[in-house]
């Protein structure tokens, strides 16, 4: 059973040391990161997942649809369930994108998914998810410490932070706040003559993983708790505190929602999730250096959750597979809409699109960084 990647929230002494925390004990940063990724890999690849069906989403207005007139692209999502932990079920999904060029019929590329999910994950999730009206980071581990851990473990673009996500609920239900520790990293490798890639083929892989684990913020020092956008005096009666002044003019729809939600009651929910995007490029070099290029992108996600409050858990679990499956077309449509107004290319800048262009990955919070001195780390999944 997992000790870190689970629904039980992490407390103050469960997270690595930080200058804003007064901890009695704390795990070493590199050890904590390694343990989280090891547990995540075990959960994501556990063989006890039961297939729960396949859902197809037609993305009308996608790049493929525009290029091919009335042929809307189809995004296929496989839903699964596992009783990996006997106390609660895990649910997952897998979607595959064959090819790296949306002009050839794919709705998204690895680079675009990397931008949407790996870079500024929580901020982008708020942007493309209608019912998330606020997110704020209350604690972020310094880049110097993460860079040292990345060199030790062989990963790239390590990022770790504690974030609050605020969800609007349907009428008659209190809104929710989810507090999570978010850990993300990227890795890449080149396999020239491995057992799975007989010569003269060459295979390059690149992947990133995002793990989110619930956190009990009430165990943290006051200076950290005060950064939250909700009261933490009594966990039974929490209220949302809008960061936007009631007299201010909202700059966008999210700020308008934040003003409207000020003072509303909140319930603290919990979720744990593992998100992995895996990009494989294979070249056959039999004829020349250019060779035939075959590219595939897999997007996997596994989660367990409890929104708490008045909604029975068994009812929540009935809705989870369909809800997480719908996240795929939501992200695809968000990327599509950014592209339609030429905003996507501006945001992503000159970031490389494939493993070949930048085999060393980069920072989770911005454009891809120069090659890291560390050798490629161990795969984040088998």
For each residue, the residues with C-beta under 8 A, 3 or more apart:
1: 6 85
2: 5 6 39 42 43 85
3: 6 35 39
4: 10 14 32 35 36 39 213
5: 2 36 39 40 43 211 213 272 274
6: 1 2 3 85 213 272 304
7: 85 87 88 214 270 271 272 304 305 306
8: 214
9: 179 213 214 215 216 270
10: 4 14 15 181 213 214 215 216
11: 14 215 216 219
12: 15 21 23 219 220 221
13: 23 24 25 26
14: 4 10 11 27
15: 10 12 18 21 26 27 32 162 181 215
16: 26 27 28 29 32 141 160
17: 21 23 26 29
18: 15 21 139 141
19: 142
20: 139 221 223 224
21: 12 15 17 18 26 139 220 221 224
22: 221
23: 12 13 17 26
24: 13
25: 13
26: 13 15 16 17 21 23
27: 14 15 16 31 32 35
28: 16 31 32
29: 16 17 32 33 141 145 146 148 149
30: 33 34 148 149 152 153
31: 27 28 34 35
32: 4 15 16 27 28 29 35 36
33: 29 30 36 37 149 153 155 158 160 183 185
34: 30 31 37 38 153
35: 3 4 27 31 32 38 39
36: 4 5 32 33 39 40 183 211 213
37: 33 34 40 41 183 185 209 211 380
38: 34 35 41 42
39: 2 3 4 5 35 36 42 43
40: 5 36 37 43 44 209 211 274 380
41: 37 38 44 45 380 381 382
42: 2 38 39 45 46
43: 2 5 39 40 46 84 90 274 302
44: 40 41 92 274 276 300 302 381
45: 41 42 381 382
46: 42 43 49 82 84
47:
48: 82 83 84
49: 46 80 81 82 90 92
50: 80 81 82
51: 78 79 80
52: 79 80 81 91 321
53: 78 79 321
54: 76 77 78 79
55: 76 77 79 322 325
56: 74 75 76 77
57: 74 75 76 77 325 326 328 329
58: 72 73 74 75
59: 62 64 65 72 73 74 75 107 329 332 333 336
60: 65 72
61: 65 66 72 333 336
62: 59 65 66 72 73 102 107 332 333 336
63: 66 67 73 102 103 107 336 339
64: 59 67 68 71 72 73 102 105 106 107
65: 59 60 61 62 68 69 70 71 72 73
66: 61 62 63
67: 63 64 103
68: 64 65 71 105
69: 65
70: 65
71: 64 65 68
72: 58 59 60 61 62 64 65
73: 58 59 62 63 64 65 105 106 107
74: 56 57 58 59
75: 56 57 58 59 95 107 328 329 332
76: 54 55 56 57 95 96
77: 54 55 56 57 93 94 95 325 328
78: 51 53 54 93 94 95
79: 51 52 53 54 55 91 92 93 321 322 324 325
80: 49 50 51 52 91 92 93 94
81: 49 50 52 89 90 91 92 321
82: 46 48 49 50 89 90 91 92 302
83: 48 86 89 90
84: 43 46 48 90
85: 1 2 6 7 88 90 304
86: 83
87: 7
88: 7 85 304 306 313
89: 81 82 83 304 317
90: 43 49 81 82 83 84 85 302 303 304
91: 52 79 80 81 82 302 303 304 317 320 321 324
92: 44 49 79 80 81 82 300 301 302 303 324
93: 77 78 79 80 300 301 321 324 325 327 328
94: 77 78 80 298 299 300 301
95: 75 76 77 78 298 299 328
96: 76 296 297 298 299
97: 106 107 108 109 296 297 298 299
98: 106 295 296 297
99: 104 105 106 295 296
100: 106 109 110 279 281 295 297 353 354
101: 104 106 109 295
102: 62 63 64 105 106 107 108 109 112
103: 63 67
104: 99 101
105: 64 68 73 99 102
106: 64 73 97 98 99 100 101 102 109 297
107: 59 62 63 64 73 75 97 102 332 335 336
108: 97 102 112 113 116 297 331 332 335
109: 97 100 101 102 106 112 113 297 353
110: 100 113 114 206 277 279 297 353 354
111: 114 115 348 351 352 353 354
112: 102 108 109 115 116 335 344 348
113: 108 109 110 116 117 118 277 297 299 331
114: 110 111 117 118 119 186 208 277 351
115: 111 112 118 119 124 335 344 347 348 351
116: 108 112 113 119 124 128 331 334 335
117: 113 114 121 124 208 210 275 277 331
118: 113 114 115 121 157 184 186 208 210 277 364
119: 114 115 116 124 364 365 366
120: 123 124 364 365
121: 117 118 124 125 182 184 210 364
122: 125 126 135 137 163 165 182
123: 120 126 127 135
124: 115 116 117 119 120 121 127 128
125: 121 122 128 129 132 135 165
126: 122 123 129 132 133 134 135 165 254
127: 123 124 254 334
128: 116 124 125 330 331 334
129: 125 126 132 330
130:
131: 167 168 169
132: 125 126 129 135 165 166 167 168
133: 126 166 167 168 254 257 258 261
134: 126 164 165 166 229 240 242 243 254 257 258 261
135: 122 123 125 126 132 163 164 165 166
136: 163 164 227 228 229 243
137: 122 140 161 162 163
138: 162 163 164 179 217 224 225 227 228
139: 18 20 21 161 162 220 224 227
140: 137 160 161 162
141: 16 18 29 145 146 160 161
142: 19 145 146
143: 146 147
144: 147 148
145: 29 141 142 148 149
146: 29 141 142 143 149 150 158 159 160
147: 143 144 150 151 158
148: 29 30 144 145 151 152
149: 29 30 33 145 146 152 153 155 158
150: 146 147 153 154 155 156 157 158 185 372 374
151: 147 148 154 372 373 374
152: 30 148 149 374
153: 30 33 34 149 150 377 378
154: 150 151 187 374 375 376 377 378
155: 33 149 150 158 185 186 187 374 377
156: 150 185 186 187 188 360 361 362 369 372 374 377
157: 118 150 184 185 186 208 361 362 363 364 369
158: 33 146 147 149 150 155 183 184 185 364
159: 146 182 183 184 185 363 364 365
160: 16 33 140 141 146 181 182 183 184
161: 137 139 140 141 181 182
162: 15 137 138 139 140 179 180 181 182 215 217 224
163: 122 135 136 137 138 179 180 182
164: 134 135 136 138 177 178 179 217 228 229 230
165: 122 125 126 132 134 135 177 178 179 180
166: 132 133 134 135 175 176 177 229 230 240 261 266
167: 131 132 133 175 176 177 178 269
168: 131 132 133 175 257 261
169: 131 173 174 175 176
170: 173
171:
172:
173: 169 170 309 310 311
174: 169 264 265 266 267 309
175: 166 167 168 169 240 261 264 265 266 267
176: 166 167 169 266 267 268 269 307 308 309
177: 164 165 166 167 230 238 240 266 267 268 269
178: 164 165 167 214 268 269 270 271
179: 9 138 162 163 164 165 214 215 216 217 228 268
180: 162 163 165 212 213 214 215 271
181: 10 15 160 161 162 212 213 214 215
182: 121 122 159 160 161 162 163 210 211 212
183: 33 36 37 158 159 160 210 211 212 213
184: 118 121 157 158 159 160 208 209 210 211 364
185: 33 37 150 155 156 157 158 159 208 209 364 380
186: 114 118 155 156 157 206 207 208 361 362 364
187: 154 155 156 206 207 208 361 376 377 378 379 380
188: 156 204 205 206 207 355 359 360 361 376
189: 204 205 376 379
190: 202 203 204 355 359 376
191: 194 196 197 202 203 204 205
192: 197 199 202
193: 197 198 199
194: 191 197 203
195:
196: 191 203
197: 191 192 193 194 201 202 203 282
198: 193 201
199: 192 193
200: 284 285 286
201: 197 198 282 283 284 285
202: 190 191 192 197 282 283 285 291
203: 190 191 194 196 197 280 281 282 283
204: 188 189 190 191 280 281 282 355 356 359
205: 188 189 191 278 279 280 281 355 379
206: 110 186 187 188 278 279 281 354 355 359 361
207: 186 187 188 276 277 278 279 379 380 381
208: 114 117 118 157 184 185 186 187 276 277 361 380
209: 37 40 184 185 274 275 276 380 381
210: 117 118 121 182 183 184 273 274 275 276
211: 5 36 37 40 182 183 184 273 274 275
212: 180 181 182 183 271 272 273
213: 4 5 6 9 10 36 180 181 183 272
214: 7 8 9 10 178 179 180 181 270 271 272
215: 9 10 11 15 162 179 180 181
216: 9 10 11 179 219
217: 138 162 164 179 220 224 225 228 232
218: 225 232 235
219: 11 12 216
220: 12 21 139 217 224 225
221: 12 20 21 22 224 225
222: 225 226
223: 20 226 227
224: 20 21 138 139 162 217 220 221 227
225: 138 217 218 220 221 222 228 232
226: 222 223
227: 136 138 139 223 224
228: 136 138 164 179 217 225 232 241
229: 134 136 164 166 240 241 242 243
230: 164 166 177 238 239 240 241 266
231: 234 237 238 239 241
232: 217 218 225 228 235 238
233:
234: 231 237 238
235: 218 232 238 268
236:
237: 231 234 265
238: 177 230 231 232 234 235 265 266 267 268
239: 230 231 263 264 265 266
240: 134 166 175 177 229 230 261 262 263 264 266
241: 228 229 230 231 262
242: 134 229 246 258 259 261 262
243: 134 136 229 258
244: 248 250 255 258 259
245: 248
246: 242 259 262
247:
248: 244 245 255 259
249:
250: 244 253 255 256 258 259
251: 255
252: 255 256
253: 250 256 257
254: 126 127 133 134 257 258
255: 244 248 250 251 252 258 259
256: 250 252 253 259 260
257: 133 134 168 253 254 260 261
258: 133 134 242 243 244 250 254 255 261 262
259: 242 244 246 248 250 255 256 262
260: 256 257
261: 133 134 166 168 175 240 242 257 258 264
262: 240 241 242 246 258 259
263: 239 240
264: 174 175 239 240 261
265: 174 175 237 238 239
266: 166 174 175 176 177 230 238 239 240
267: 174 175 176 177 238 307 308 309
268: 176 177 178 179 235 238 308
269: 167 176 177 178 305 306 307 308 309
270: 7 9 178 214 305 306 308
271: 7 178 180 212 214 303 304 305 306
272: 5 6 7 212 213 214 303 304 305
273: 210 211 212 301 302 303
274: 5 40 43 44 209 210 211 300 301 302 303
275: 117 209 210 211 299 300 301
276: 44 207 208 209 210 298 299 300 301 380 381
277: 110 113 114 117 118 207 208 297 298 299 300
278: 205 206 207 297 298 299 300 381
279: 100 110 205 206 207 295 296 297 354 355
280: 203 204 205 295 296 297 298
281: 100 203 204 205 206 293 294 295 354 355 356
282: 197 201 202 203 204 293 294 295
283: 201 202 203 291 292 293 294
284: 200 201 287 291 292
285: 200 201 202 288 289 291
286: 200 291
287: 284 291
288: 285 291
289: 285
290: 293
291: 202 283 284 285 286 287 288
292: 283 284
293: 281 282 283 290
294: 281 282 283
295: 98 99 100 101 279 280 281 282 354
296: 96 97 98 99 279 280
297: 96 97 98 100 106 108 109 110 113 277 278 279 280
298: 94 95 96 97 276 277 278 280
299: 94 95 96 97 113 275 276 277 278 328
300: 44 92 93 94 274 275 276 277 278
301: 92 93 94 273 274 275 276 324 327
302: 43 44 82 90 91 92 273 274
303: 90 91 92 271 272 273 274 320 324
304: 6 7 85 88 89 90 91 271 272
305: 7 269 270 271 272 316 320
306: 7 88 269 270 271 313 316
307: 176 267 269 311 316
308: 176 267 268 269 270 311
309: 173 174 176 267 269
310: 173
311: 173 307 308 315 316
312: 315 316
313: 88 306 316 317
314: 317 318
315: 311 312 318 319
316: 305 306 307 311 312 313 319 320
317: 89 91 313 314 320
318: 314 315
319: 315 316 322 323
320: 91 303 305 316 317 323 324
321: 52 53 79 81 91 93 324 325
322: 55 79 319 325 326
323: 319 320 326 327
324: 79 91 92 93 301 303 320 321 327
325: 55 57 77 79 93 321 322 328
326: 57 322 323 329 330
327: 93 301 323 324 330 331
328: 57 75 77 93 95 299 325 331 332
329: 57 59 75 326 332 333
330: 128 129 326 327 333 334
331: 108 113 116 117 128 327 328 334 335
332: 59 62 75 107 108 328 329 335 336
333: 59 61 62 329 330 336 337
334: 116 127 128 330 331 337 338
335: 107 108 112 115 116 331 332 338 339 344
336: 59 61 62 63 107 332 333 339 340
337: 333 334 340 341
338: 334 335 341 343 344 347
339: 63 335 336 342 343 344 345
340: 336 337
341: 337 338
342: 339 345 346
343: 338 339 346 347
344: 112 115 335 338 339 347 348
345: 339 342 348 349
346: 342 343 349
347: 115 338 343 344
348: 111 112 115 344 345 351
349: 345 346 367
350: 367
351: 111 114 115 348 358 362 367 368
352: 111 357 358 368
353: 100 109 110 111 357
354: 100 110 111 206 279 281 295 357 358
355: 188 190 204 205 206 279 281 358 359
356: 204 281 359
357: 352 353 354
358: 351 352 354 355 361 362 368 371
359: 188 190 204 206 355 356 371 376
360: 156 188 369 370 371 372
361: 156 157 186 187 188 206 208 358 368 369 372
362: 156 157 186 351 358 366 367 368 369
363: 157 159 366 367 368 369
364: 118 119 120 121 157 158 159 184 185 186
365: 119 120 159
366: 119 362 363 369
367: 349 350 351 362 363
368: 351 352 358 361 362 363
369: 156 157 360 361 362 363 366 372
370: 360
371: 358 359 360
372: 150 151 156 360 361 369
373: 151
374: 150 151 152 154 155 156 377
375: 154
376: 154 187 188 189 190 359
377: 153 154 155 156 187 374
378: 153 154 187
379: 187 189 205 207 382
380: 37 40 41 185 187 207 208 209 276
381: 41 44 45 207 209 276 278
382: 41 45 379
